[in-house]
């Protein structure tokens, strides 16, 4: 049974940092690309960042480039999102997602929400002074 569980959310001040983790189980973690997505209050689901199976290729939406870093530890079945220089507009529920089989390693493929077959319950990130 596939399980994805996010942790590490919380309250941060503008300009601050937070690190999200996603513990994965029930599947061969190293076989699949993974991503982070978020849903801000009153808005739709937005893809944020993706990483390929071995962690050698990463993708980011423009609004987080240079501030967020995605990484993974395949030995620990864990996905990470380091978030620096946080802004109030980063406030959202952040989800970890597993790609379905057969996806290509490209920005256009990783950024499609329908590429993902399992999602975690989410971790709340609030950026406020």
C-alpha positions in Angstrom: 0.0 0.0 0.0 1.5 3.3 -1.1 1.9 5.9 1.6 3.3 9.4 1.5 3.5 11.4 4.7 4.7 15.0 4.8 6.2 16.7 7.8 8.1 19.8 8.7 5.5 22.5 7.9 4.7 25.3 10.3 4.9 29.1 10.7 7.8 31.1 9.3 8.4 34.8 9.0 8.9 36.4 5.6 12.5 35.8 4.6 12.7 32.7 6.8 13.2 29.0 6.0 11.4 25.7 6.4 12.3 22.2 5.3 9.6 19.8 4.3 10.1 16.0 4.3 8.0 13.3 2.7 8.4 9.7 4.0 7.4 7.2 1.3 6.5 3.5 1.7 4.8 0.7 -0.1 6.6 1.1 -3.4 10.1 1.1 -4.8 10.9 4.8 -4.1 14.0 4.9 -6.3 12.0 3.8 -9.4 9.8 6.9 -9.6 10.1 10.6 -10.1 8.5 12.7 -7.3 7.2 16.2 -6.9 5.9 18.8 -4.5 2.7 20.7 -5.2 0.7 23.2 -3.2 -2.7 24.6 -2.7 -3.0 28.2 -1.4 -6.2 29.4 0.3 -8.9 29.9 -2.3 -6.7 28.7 -5.2 -6.2 25.6 -7.2 -3.5 23.0 -7.0 -0.1 24.3 -8.2 2.8 22.1 -9.1 6.0 23.5 -7.4 9.0 21.2 -8.0 9.9 17.8 -9.3 12.9 15.4 -9.2 13.8 12.4 -11.3 14.4 8.9 -10.0 18.0 9.2 -9.0 18.0 12.9 -8.1 20.2 14.1 -10.9 17.5 16.3 -12.6 15.3 18.8 -10.9 12.5 21.1 -12.1 10.9 24.2 -10.5 8.0 26.5 -11.2 9.3 30.1 -11.9 7.9 31.6 -8.7 10.2 29.4 -6.5 13.3 29.1 -8.6 16.4 30.2 -6.7 14.5 29.9 -3.3 13.4 26.3 -3.1 15.5 23.2 -3.5 14.1 19.7 -4.0 16.2 16.6 -3.1 15.7 13.0 -2.3 17.5 10.2 -0.3 16.7 6.9 -2.0 18.3 4.9 0.8 15.9 6.5 3.3 12.8 6.6 0.9 12.5 10.3 1.7 11.8 13.4 -0.4 12.7 16.9 0.7 11.9 20.5 -0.1 14.2 23.2 1.4 12.3 26.5 1.3 14.4 29.7 1.8 13.5 33.4 1.5 9.9 32.5 2.1 7.2 35.0 1.1 3.6 35.4 2.3 2.4 34.1 -1.1 4.1 30.8 -0.3 1.5 30.1 2.3 -0.3 26.9 1.3 -0.9 23.3 2.0 2.1 21.4 0.5 1.7 17.9 -0.9 4.2 15.3 -1.9 3.3 13.3 -5.0 4.5 10.1 -6.7 4.6 9.9 -10.5 2.8 7.2 -12.3 4.8 4.7 -14.4 6.2 5.6 -17.7 6.6 9.4 -17.4 9.3 11.2 -19.4 11.9 13.3 -17.7 11.0 16.7 -18.9 9.6 19.9 -17.4 6.4 19.7 -19.3 5.8 16.1 -18.1 6.7 16.7 -14.4 4.6 19.8 -14.2 1.4 18.1 -15.2 -0.8 17.4 -12.1 -2.3 14.3 -13.9 1.1 12.6 -14.1 0.8 11.7 -10.4 -1.0 8.7 -9.0 -0.5 9.0 -5.2 -0.6 12.1 -2.9 0.2 12.7 0.7 -2.3 14.4 3.1 -0.3 17.6 3.0 1.7 19.8 5.4 0.6 23.4 6.1 3.1 26.2 5.6 2.2 29.6 6.8 4.4 32.7 6.1 3.5 35.7 8.2 5.0 38.3 10.4 
